[in-house]
Amino acid sequence: QVQVVESGGGLVQAGGSLRLSCKASGIMFSINAMYWYRQVSGKQRELVAGITSVRTTNYADSVKGRFTISRDNVQNTVYLQMNSLKPEDTAVYYCVAGVHWGQGTQVTVSS
């Protein structure tokens, strides 16, 4: 059974930092691309960042230079380091392991 579990969300002031973690089990983690999406209520989900099995990364223009995605294939975990957070980064952040989605973690950035 595949499980994808996010953690690390919370409330932070603008300009602050958070690190999201996502642990995936029940899949061959090392060969799967991993993604972070986010969704604001009433809007479509947006791809924030992705990392392939060979650690090629891509980012949404809105987060380039502020967010960093990384992975640990020993711990079966992907991370999203978020710096210089802005109120518009407020959303539920979802981790995707291959095609399997987690339940999401709320990130709220206050102005």
C-alpha positions as CSV (number, residue, x, y, z in Angstrom):
1,Q,0.0,0.0,0.0
2,V,1.4,3.4,-1.0
3,Q,1.5,6.1,1.6
4,V,2.6,9.7,1.0
5,V,2.7,11.8,4.1
6,E,3.6,15.5,4.2
7,S,4.7,17.4,7.3
8,G,6.2,20.8,8.2
9,G,3.5,23.2,7.3
10,G,2.4,26.0,9.7
11,L,2.1,29.7,10.2
12,V,5.0,32.0,9.4
13,Q,5.5,35.7,9.0
14,A,6.3,37.1,5.6
15,G,10.0,36.8,4.9
16,G,10.3,33.7,7.0
17,S,11.2,30.1,6.1
18,L,9.6,26.7,6.4
19,R,10.8,23.3,5.3
20,L,8.2,20.8,4.2
21,S,9.0,17.1,4.2
22,C,7.2,14.2,2.4
23,K,7.9,10.6,3.2
24,A,6.7,8.0,0.7
25,S,6.4,4.3,1.3
26,G,5.2,1.3,-0.7
27,I,6.9,2.5,-3.9
28,M,10.4,2.3,-5.4
29,F,11.1,5.8,-4.2
30,S,14.5,6.2,-5.9
31,I,13.1,5.8,-9.4
32,N,10.1,8.0,-9.1
33,A,9.9,11.7,-9.9
34,M,8.6,13.7,-6.9
35,Y,6.6,16.9,-7.0
36,W,5.2,19.6,-4.8
37,Y,1.9,21.2,-5.8
38,R,-0.1,23.8,-4.0
39,Q,-3.7,24.9,-4.0
40,V,-5.5,27.9,-2.8
41,S,-9.2,27.4,-2.0
42,G,-11.3,27.9,-5.2
43,K,-8.3,27.8,-7.5
44,Q,-6.6,25.1,-9.5
45,R,-3.6,23.2,-8.1
46,E,-0.3,24.7,-9.2
47,L,3.0,22.8,-9.7
48,V,5.5,24.3,-7.4
49,A,8.6,22.2,-7.9
50,G,9.7,18.8,-9.2
51,I,12.7,16.6,-8.9
52,T,13.5,13.6,-11.1
53,S,15.2,10.3,-10.1
54,V,18.5,11.8,-11.3
55,R,17.8,15.0,-9.3
56,T,17.0,17.3,-12.2
57,T,14.8,20.0,-10.8
58,N,12.2,22.5,-12.1
59,Y,10.3,25.3,-10.4
60,A,7.4,27.5,-11.0
61,D,8.5,31.0,-11.9
62,S,6.8,32.4,-8.8
63,V,9.1,30.5,-6.5
64,K,12.4,30.4,-8.4
65,G,15.3,31.6,-6.2
66,R,13.2,31.2,-3.0
67,F,12.3,27.5,-2.9
68,T,14.5,24.5,-3.2
69,I,13.4,20.9,-3.7
70,S,15.7,18.0,-2.7
71,R,15.4,14.3,-2.1
72,D,16.9,11.7,0.2
73,N,16.7,8.3,-1.4
74,V,17.8,6.5,1.8
75,Q,15.1,8.1,3.9
76,N,12.5,7.9,1.0
77,T,11.8,11.6,1.7
78,V,11.6,14.7,-0.5
79,Y,11.9,18.2,1.0
80,L,10.8,21.7,0.0
81,Q,12.8,24.4,1.6
82,M,10.9,27.6,1.3
83,N,12.6,30.9,2.0
84,S,11.5,34.6,1.8
85,L,7.9,33.5,2.1
86,K,5.2,35.8,0.9
87,P,1.5,36.0,1.8
88,E,0.7,34.7,-1.7
89,D,2.5,31.5,-0.9
90,T,-0.3,30.7,1.5
91,A,-1.9,27.4,0.3
92,V,-2.3,23.7,1.0
93,Y,0.9,22.0,-0.2
94,Y,0.7,18.5,-1.7
95,C,3.4,16.0,-2.3
96,V,3.2,13.7,-5.3
97,A,5.2,10.5,-5.5
98,G,5.0,9.3,-9.0
99,V,1.2,9.4,-9.4
100,H,0.3,9.1,-5.7
101,W,-0.8,12.2,-3.8
102,G,-0.5,13.0,-0.1
103,Q,-3.2,14.6,2.0
104,G,-1.6,18.0,2.0
105,T,-0.2,20.4,4.6
106,Q,-1.3,23.9,5.2
107,V,1.2,26.8,4.8
108,T,0.0,30.2,6.0
109,V,2.1,33.3,5.5
110,S,1.0,36.4,7.4
111,S,1.8,39.9,6.3
